[in-house]
Amino acid sequence: ITSPIRKTTGILSNMKEYEEKAEKASQSSKAEKEKTDKINNLIKGAEKHEEDGKLSEALAGYRKVLEIQPDHPKASKRVKELEVELKQTSLF
């Protein structure tokens, strides 16, 4: 009689653990999507500033991306390129 009770208790414990892990995964997924959305919006804003010739503002936008994701390839590349471009234009 105790064996089925132990099995049921074990199943219920496993189910609770499963539900907790599923909830954490869901929250993590939501946070990751919000982070990705924020980065995408910052990139779009920086690109718009570049189109408008506002290079300092574009540089600031790309730097904000790197604060969130330091290894973001496009932001890293554009920061280096814009720093060089802004230094060159400030010499004239």
Chimera marker file (.cmm) of the C-alpha trace (Angstrom):
<marker_set name="trace">
<marker id="1" x="0.000" y="0.000" z="0.000" r="1" g="1" b="0" radius="0.5"/>
<marker id="2" x="2.800" y="2.433" z="0.762" r="1" g="1" b="0" radius="0.5"/>
<marker id="3" x="4.484" y="1.870" z="-2.610" r="1" g="1" b="0" radius="0.5"/>
<marker id="4" x="1.672" y="3.456" z="-4.686" r="1" g="1" b="0" radius="0.5"/>
<marker id="5" x="1.543" y="6.361" z="-2.231" r="1" g="1" b="0" radius="0.5"/>
<marker id="6" x="5.292" y="6.954" z="-2.604" r="1" g="1" b="0" radius="0.5"/>
<marker id="7" x="4.980" y="6.820" z="-6.392" r="1" g="1" b="0" radius="0.5"/>
<marker id="8" x="2.096" y="9.287" z="-6.350" r="1" g="1" b="0" radius="0.5"/>
<marker id="9" x="3.968" y="11.622" z="-4.014" r="1" g="1" b="0" radius="0.5"/>
<marker id="10" x="7.025" y="11.393" z="-6.269" r="1" g="1" b="0" radius="0.5"/>
<marker id="11" x="4.958" y="12.161" z="-9.347" r="1" g="1" b="0" radius="0.5"/>
<marker id="12" x="3.359" y="15.155" z="-7.655" r="1" g="1" b="0" radius="0.5"/>
<marker id="13" x="6.762" y="16.434" z="-6.534" r="1" g="1" b="0" radius="0.5"/>
<marker id="14" x="8.120" y="16.025" z="-10.047" r="1" g="1" b="0" radius="0.5"/>
<marker id="15" x="5.059" y="17.767" z="-11.489" r="1" g="1" b="0" radius="0.5"/>
<marker id="16" x="5.509" y="20.732" z="-9.156" r="1" g="1" b="0" radius="0.5"/>
<marker id="17" x="9.203" y="20.942" z="-10.051" r="1" g="1" b="0" radius="0.5"/>
<marker id="18" x="8.317" y="20.751" z="-13.737" r="1" g="1" b="0" radius="0.5"/>
<marker id="19" x="5.765" y="23.549" z="-13.406" r="1" g="1" b="0" radius="0.5"/>
<marker id="20" x="8.261" y="25.752" z="-11.544" r="1" g="1" b="0" radius="0.5"/>
<marker id="21" x="10.916" y="25.192" z="-14.208" r="1" g="1" b="0" radius="0.5"/>
<marker id="22" x="8.406" y="25.863" z="-16.981" r="1" g="1" b="0" radius="0.5"/>
<marker id="23" x="7.424" y="29.151" z="-15.329" r="1" g="1" b="0" radius="0.5"/>
<marker id="24" x="11.067" y="30.207" z="-14.966" r="1" g="1" b="0" radius="0.5"/>
<marker id="25" x="11.717" y="29.334" z="-18.610" r="1" g="1" b="0" radius="0.5"/>
<marker id="26" x="8.704" y="31.381" z="-19.661" r="1" g="1" b="0" radius="0.5"/>
<marker id="27" x="9.873" y="34.391" z="-17.656" r="1" g="1" b="0" radius="0.5"/>
<marker id="28" x="13.394" y="34.035" z="-19.023" r="1" g="1" b="0" radius="0.5"/>
<marker id="29" x="12.055" y="33.833" z="-22.566" r="1" g="1" b="0" radius="0.5"/>
<marker id="30" x="9.961" y="36.960" z="-22.043" r="1" g="1" b="0" radius="0.5"/>
<marker id="31" x="12.930" y="38.871" z="-20.618" r="1" g="1" b="0" radius="0.5"/>
<marker id="32" x="15.109" y="37.782" z="-23.544" r="1" g="1" b="0" radius="0.5"/>
<marker id="33" x="12.472" y="38.978" z="-26.035" r="1" g="1" b="0" radius="0.5"/>
<marker id="34" x="12.247" y="42.346" z="-24.283" r="1" g="1" b="0" radius="0.5"/>
<marker id="35" x="16.045" y="42.657" z="-24.402" r="1" g="1" b="0" radius="0.5"/>
<marker id="36" x="16.101" y="41.773" z="-28.106" r="1" g="1" b="0" radius="0.5"/>
<marker id="37" x="13.310" y="44.261" z="-28.847" r="1" g="1" b="0" radius="0.5"/>
<marker id="38" x="15.161" y="47.019" z="-26.978" r="1" g="1" b="0" radius="0.5"/>
<marker id="39" x="18.386" y="46.312" z="-28.873" r="1" g="1" b="0" radius="0.5"/>
<marker id="40" x="16.555" y="46.279" z="-32.213" r="1" g="1" b="0" radius="0.5"/>
<marker id="41" x="14.893" y="49.617" z="-31.429" r="1" g="1" b="0" radius="0.5"/>
<marker id="42" x="18.227" y="51.151" z="-30.439" r="1" g="1" b="0" radius="0.5"/>
<marker id="43" x="19.848" y="49.898" z="-33.654" r="1" g="1" b="0" radius="0.5"/>
<marker id="44" x="16.999" y="51.297" z="-35.765" r="1" g="1" b="0" radius="0.5"/>
<marker id="45" x="17.282" y="54.632" z="-33.973" r="1" g="1" b="0" radius="0.5"/>
<marker id="46" x="21.041" y="54.757" z="-34.471" r="1" g="1" b="0" radius="0.5"/>
<marker id="47" x="20.649" y="53.934" z="-38.159" r="1" g="1" b="0" radius="0.5"/>
<marker id="48" x="18.080" y="56.723" z="-38.517" r="1" g="1" b="0" radius="0.5"/>
<marker id="49" x="20.480" y="59.172" z="-36.863" r="1" g="1" b="0" radius="0.5"/>
<marker id="50" x="23.164" y="58.103" z="-39.330" r="1" g="1" b="0" radius="0.5"/>
<marker id="51" x="20.796" y="58.657" z="-42.272" r="1" g="1" b="0" radius="0.5"/>
<marker id="52" x="20.071" y="62.126" z="-40.909" r="1" g="1" b="0" radius="0.5"/>
<marker id="53" x="23.783" y="62.871" z="-40.537" r="1" g="1" b="0" radius="0.5"/>
<marker id="54" x="23.597" y="62.940" z="-36.734" r="1" g="1" b="0" radius="0.5"/>
<marker id="55" x="26.682" y="60.829" z="-36.185" r="1" g="1" b="0" radius="0.5"/>
<marker id="56" x="27.212" y="61.676" z="-32.512" r="1" g="1" b="0" radius="0.5"/>
<marker id="57" x="23.662" y="60.608" z="-31.712" r="1" g="1" b="0" radius="0.5"/>
<marker id="58" x="24.110" y="57.440" z="-33.757" r="1" g="1" b="0" radius="0.5"/>
<marker id="59" x="27.303" y="56.665" z="-31.871" r="1" g="1" b="0" radius="0.5"/>
<marker id="60" x="25.499" y="57.127" z="-28.556" r="1" g="1" b="0" radius="0.5"/>
<marker id="61" x="22.765" y="54.724" z="-29.675" r="1" g="1" b="0" radius="0.5"/>
<marker id="62" x="25.238" y="52.033" z="-30.672" r="1" g="1" b="0" radius="0.5"/>
<marker id="63" x="27.049" y="52.465" z="-27.366" r="1" g="1" b="0" radius="0.5"/>
<marker id="64" x="23.776" y="51.884" z="-25.517" r="1" g="1" b="0" radius="0.5"/>
<marker id="65" x="23.404" y="48.616" z="-27.412" r="1" g="1" b="0" radius="0.5"/>
<marker id="66" x="26.877" y="47.592" z="-26.235" r="1" g="1" b="0" radius="0.5"/>
<marker id="67" x="25.896" y="48.345" z="-22.635" r="1" g="1" b="0" radius="0.5"/>
<marker id="68" x="23.127" y="45.771" z="-22.993" r="1" g="1" b="0" radius="0.5"/>
<marker id="69" x="25.032" y="43.298" z="-25.164" r="1" g="1" b="0" radius="0.5"/>
<marker id="70" x="28.783" y="43.999" z="-25.178" r="1" g="1" b="0" radius="0.5"/>
<marker id="71" x="29.485" y="41.541" z="-28.003" r="1" g="1" b="0" radius="0.5"/>
<marker id="72" x="26.842" y="42.817" z="-30.436" r="1" g="1" b="0" radius="0.5"/>
<marker id="73" x="28.652" y="42.619" z="-33.800" r="1" g="1" b="0" radius="0.5"/>
<marker id="74" x="26.954" y="45.443" z="-35.687" r="1" g="1" b="0" radius="0.5"/>
<marker id="75" x="27.091" y="47.869" z="-32.771" r="1" g="1" b="0" radius="0.5"/>
<marker id="76" x="30.765" y="47.067" z="-32.146" r="1" g="1" b="0" radius="0.5"/>
<marker id="77" x="31.616" y="47.640" z="-35.801" r="1" g="1" b="0" radius="0.5"/>
<marker id="78" x="29.660" y="50.875" z="-36.102" r="1" g="1" b="0" radius="0.5"/>
<marker id="79" x="31.097" y="52.317" z="-32.872" r="1" g="1" b="0" radius="0.5"/>
<marker id="80" x="34.645" y="51.815" z="-34.201" r="1" g="1" b="0" radius="0.5"/>
<marker id="81" x="33.760" y="53.222" z="-37.613" r="1" g="1" b="0" radius="0.5"/>
<marker id="82" x="31.891" y="56.234" z="-36.265" r="1" g="1" b="0" radius="0.5"/>
<marker id="83" x="34.648" y="57.067" z="-33.781" r="1" g="1" b="0" radius="0.5"/>
<marker id="84" x="37.146" y="57.180" z="-36.655" r="1" g="1" b="0" radius="0.5"/>
<marker id="85" x="34.765" y="59.198" z="-38.828" r="1" g="1" b="0" radius="0.5"/>
<marker id="86" x="34.024" y="61.699" z="-36.076" r="1" g="1" b="0" radius="0.5"/>
<marker id="87" x="37.727" y="62.137" z="-35.319" r="1" g="1" b="0" radius="0.5"/>
<marker id="88" x="38.428" y="62.813" z="-38.979" r="1" g="1" b="0" radius="0.5"/>
<marker id="89" x="35.655" y="65.365" z="-39.306" r="1" g="1" b="0" radius="0.5"/>
<marker id="90" x="36.730" y="67.130" z="-36.124" r="1" g="1" b="0" radius="0.5"/>
<marker id="91" x="40.199" y="67.724" z="-37.625" r="1" g="1" b="0" radius="0.5"/>
<marker id="92" x="38.763" y="69.937" z="-40.334" r="1" g="1" b="0" radius="0.5"/>
<link id1="1" id2="2" r="1" g="1" b="0" radius="0.2"/>
<link id1="2" id2="3" r="1" g="1" b="0" radius="0.2"/>
<link id1="3" id2="4" r="1" g="1" b="0" radius="0.2"/>
<link id1="4" id2="5" r="1" g="1" b="0" radius="0.2"/>
<link id1="5" id2="6" r="1" g="1" b="0" radius="0.2"/>
<link id1="6" id2="7" r="1" g="1" b="0" radius="0.2"/>
<link id1="7" id2="8" r="1" g="1" b="0" radius="0.2"/>
<link id1="8" id2="9" r="1" g="1" b="0" radius="0.2"/>
<link id1="9" id2="10" r="1" g="1" b="0" radius="0.2"/>
<link id1="10" id2="11" r="1" g="1" b="0" radius="0.2"/>
<link id1="11" id2="12" r="1" g="1" b="0" radius="0.2"/>
<link id1="12" id2="13" r="1" g="1" b="0" radius="0.2"/>
<link id1="13" id2="14" r="1" g="1" b="0" radius="0.2"/>
<link id1="14" id2="15" r="1" g="1" b="0" radius="0.2"/>
<link id1="15" id2="16" r="1" g="1" b="0" radius="0.2"/>
<link id1="16" id2="17" r="1" g="1" b="0" radius="0.2"/>
<link id1="17" id2="18" r="1" g="1" b="0" radius="0.2"/>
<link id1="18" id2="19" r="1" g="1" b="0" radius="0.2"/>
<link id1="19" id2="20" r="1" g="1" b="0" radius="0.2"/>
<link id1="20" id2="21" r="1" g="1" b="0" radius="0.2"/>
<link id1="21" id2="22" r="1" g="1" b="0" radius="0.2"/>
<link id1="22" id2="23" r="1" g="1" b="0" radius="0.2"/>
<link id1="23" id2="24" r="1" g="1" b="0" radius="0.2"/>
<link id1="24" id2="25" r="1" g="1" b="0" radius="0.2"/>
<link id1="25" id2="26" r="1" g="1" b="0" radius="0.2"/>
<link id1="26" id2="27" r="1" g="1" b="0" radius="0.2"/>
<link id1="27" id2="28" r="1" g="1" b="0" radius="0.2"/>
<link id1="28" id2="29" r="1" g="1" b="0" radius="0.2"/>
<link id1="29" id2="30" r="1" g="1" b="0" radius="0.2"/>
<link id1="30" id2="31" r="1" g="1" b="0" radius="0.2"/>
<link id1="31" id2="32" r="1" g="1" b="0" radius="0.2"/>
<link id1="32" id2="33" r="1" g="1" b="0" radius="0.2"/>
<link id1="33" id2="34" r="1" g="1" b="0" radius="0.2"/>
<link id1="34" id2="35" r="1" g="1" b="0" radius="0.2"/>
<link id1="35" id2="36" r="1" g="1" b="0" radius="0.2"/>
<link id1="36" id2="37" r="1" g="1" b="0" radius="0.2"/>
<link id1="37" id2="38" r="1" g="1" b="0" radius="0.2"/>
<link id1="38" id2="39" r="1" g="1" b="0" radius="0.2"/>
<link id1="39" id2="40" r="1" g="1" b="0" radius="0.2"/>
<link id1="40" id2="41" r="1" g="1" b="0" radius="0.2"/>
<link id1="41" id2="42" r="1" g="1" b="0" radius="0.2"/>
<link id1="42" id2="43" r="1" g="1" b="0" radius="0.2"/>
<link id1="43" id2="44" r="1" g="1" b="0" radius="0.2"/>
<link id1="44" id2="45" r="1" g="1" b="0" radius="0.2"/>
<link id1="45" id2="46" r="1" g="1" b="0" radius="0.2"/>
<link id1="46" id2="47" r="1" g="1" b="0" radius="0.2"/>
<link id1="47" id2="48" r="1" g="1" b="0" radius="0.2"/>
<link id1="48" id2="49" r="1" g="1" b="0" radius="0.2"/>
<link id1="49" id2="50" r="1" g="1" b="0" radius="0.2"/>
<link id1="50" id2="51" r="1" g="1" b="0" radius="0.2"/>
<link id1="51" id2="52" r="1" g="1" b="0" radius="0.2"/>
<link id1="52" id2="53" r="1" g="1" b="0" radius="0.2"/>
<link id1="53" id2="54" r="1" g="1" b="0" radius="0.2"/>
<link id1="54" id2="55" r="1" g="1" b="0" radius="0.2"/>
<link id1="55" id2="56" r="1" g="1" b="0" radius="0.2"/>
<link id1="56" id2="57" r="1" g="1" b="0" radius="0.2"/>
<link id1="57" id2="58" r="1" g="1" b="0" radius="0.2"/>
<link id1="58" id2="59" r="1" g="1" b="0" radius="0.2"/>
<link id1="59" id2="60" r="1" g="1" b="0" radius="0.2"/>
<link id1="60" id2="61" r="1" g="1" b="0" radius="0.2"/>
<link id1="61" id2="62" r="1" g="1" b="0" radius="0.2"/>
<link id1="62" id2="63" r="1" g="1" b="0" radius="0.2"/>
<link id1="63" id2="64" r="1" g="1" b="0" radius="0.2"/>
<link id1="64" id2="65" r="1" g="1" b="0" radius="0.2"/>
<link id1="65" id2="66" r="1" g="1" b="0" radius="0.2"/>
<link id1="66" id2="67" r="1" g="1" b="0" radius="0.2"/>
<link id1="67" id2="68" r="1" g="1" b="0" radius="0.2"/>
<link id1="68" id2="69" r="1" g="1" b="0" radius="0.2"/>
<link id1="69" id2="70" r="1" g="1" b="0" radius="0.2"/>
<link id1="70" id2="71" r="1" g="1" b="0" radius="0.2"/>
<link id1="71" id2="72" r="1" g="1" b="0" radius="0.2"/>
<link id1="72" id2="73" r="1" g="1" b="0" radius="0.2"/>
<link id1="73" id2="74" r="1" g="1" b="0" radius="0.2"/>
<link id1="74" id2="75" r="1" g="1" b="0" radius="0.2"/>
<link id1="75" id2="76" r="1" g="1" b="0" radius="0.2"/>
<link id1="76" id2="77" r="1" g="1" b="0" radius="0.2"/>
<link id1="77" id2="78" r="1" g="1" b="0" radius="0.2"/>
<link id1="78" id2="79" r="1" g="1" b="0" radius="0.2"/>
<link id1="79" id2="80" r="1" g="1" b="0" radius="0.2"/>
<link id1="80" id2="81" r="1" g="1" b="0" radius="0.2"/>
<link id1="81" id2="82" r="1" g="1" b="0" radius="0.2"/>
<link id1="82" id2="83" r="1" g="1" b="0" radius="0.2"/>
<link id1="83" id2="84" r="1" g="1" b="0" radius="0.2"/>
<link id1="84" id2="85" r="1" g="1" b="0" radius="0.2"/>
<link id1="85" id2="86" r="1" g="1" b="0" radius="0.2"/>
<link id1="86" id2="87" r="1" g="1" b="0" radius="0.2"/>
<link id1="87" id2="88" r="1" g="1" b="0" radius="0.2"/>
<link id1="88" id2="89" r="1" g="1" b="0" radius="0.2"/>
<link id1="89" id2="90" r="1" g="1" b="0" radius="0.2"/>
<link id1="90" id2="91" r="1" g="1" b="0" radius="0.2"/>
<link id1="91" id2="92" r="1" g="1" b="0" radius="0.2"/>
</marker_set>
